[in-house]
Amino acid sequence: MYNVAMKYYSYENFKNDTKILIDKVRDSNFEAIVAVARGGLTLSHAISESLEIRQVQSIRTELYDKSKKRENITIFGACEFKNIKRVLVVDDISDSGDTLSAVMNSLNEEFKDIEFKSATLFYKKTSIYEPDFWINEAEGWIDFFWERDFLK
C-alpha cells in the first residue's frame, strides 16, 4: 500500500506522545470525548483518565479491511450529549483523513450547538483532514503496538 516501510509504534512511544497530547488539549476544558473505534479507543481511555473526563462515547467506522482501503466509509453508532458544549474527538491517525472528516461532519451536522475538536497521535500531510491537535507526522503505515503485541 505504501512505499515507505511500516513503522512500529511501541507502548513507550504511545505513553510519551499521549502525555504531550494531553498537555496540548488540557486547557480546552473538554467535557466529553468521542473515540473513533477502534484506533481511538486506547488513546481516548488514556486521555479521559488523565483529564478526569468520565463522559466517553464511541463511534465505529469502517474504511479499511486490514490494510486495504474501501471506497466508502461507514459510520456505526450514535452519540448522546446532555448539557455538553465542548467535545474532543480522538483517533490514532489522520491517514487519508476520510474517517475523521466524515466523523467530524456527521457530529457537527447532528449537534450544531456543540464545539467539536479532533486529536490524533499521527497526521499525514497528504490527509484531506488536519486534526486540531496532533503529535507526529506520519510518512508511511504505522504498526501500533495494540495491533501487533497481542496477536497469537
Secondary structure in CASP SS format (residue, H / E / C, confidence):
PFRMAT SS
TARGET T0000
AUTHOR 0000-0000-0000
METHOD secondary structure of the structure
MODEL  1
M C 1.00
Y C 1.00
N C 1.00
V C 1.00
A C 1.00
M C 1.00
K E 1.00
Y E 1.00
Y E 1.00
S C 1.00
Y H 1.00
E H 1.00
N H 1.00
F H 1.00
K H 1.00
N H 1.00
D H 1.00
T H 1.00
K H 1.00
I H 1.00
L H 1.00
I H 1.00
D H 1.00
K H 1.00
V H 1.00
R H 1.00
D H 1.00
S H 1.00
N C 1.00
F C 1.00
E C 1.00
A E 1.00
I E 1.00
V E 1.00
A E 1.00
V E 1.00
A E 1.00
R C 1.00
G C 1.00
G C 1.00
L H 1.00
T H 1.00
L H 1.00
S H 1.00
H H 1.00
A H 1.00
I H 1.00
S H 1.00
E H 1.00
S H 1.00
L H 1.00
E C 1.00
I C 1.00
R C 1.00
Q C 1.00
V E 1.00
Q E 1.00
S E 1.00
I E 1.00
R E 1.00
T E 1.00
E E 1.00
L E 1.00
Y E 1.00
D E 1.00
K C 1.00
S C 1.00
K E 1.00
K E 1.00
R E 1.00
E E 1.00
N E 1.00
I E 1.00
T E 1.00
I E 1.00
F E 1.00
G C 1.00
A C 1.00
C C 1.00
E C 1.00
F C 1.00
K C 1.00
N C 1.00
I C 1.00
K C 1.00
R E 1.00
V E 1.00
L E 1.00
V E 1.00
V E 1.00
D C 1.00
D C 1.00
I E 1.00
S E 1.00
D C 1.00
S C 1.00
G C 1.00
D H 1.00
T H 1.00
L H 1.00
S H 1.00
A H 1.00
V H 1.00
M H 1.00
N H 1.00
S H 1.00
L H 1.00
N H 1.00
E H 1.00
E H 1.00
F C 1.00
K C 1.00
D C 1.00
I C 1.00
E E 1.00
F E 1.00
K E 1.00
S E 1.00
A E 1.00
T E 1.00
L E 1.00
F E 1.00
Y E 1.00
K C 1.00
K C 1.00
T C 1.00
S C 1.00
I C 1.00
Y C 1.00
E C 1.00
P C 1.00
D C 1.00
F E 1.00
W E 1.00
I E 1.00
N E 1.00
E E 1.00
A C 1.00
E C 1.00
G C 1.00
W C 1.00
I E 1.00
D E 1.00
F E 1.00
F H 1.00
W H 1.00
E H 1.00
R H 1.00
D C 1.00
F C 1.00
L C 1.00
K C 1.00
END
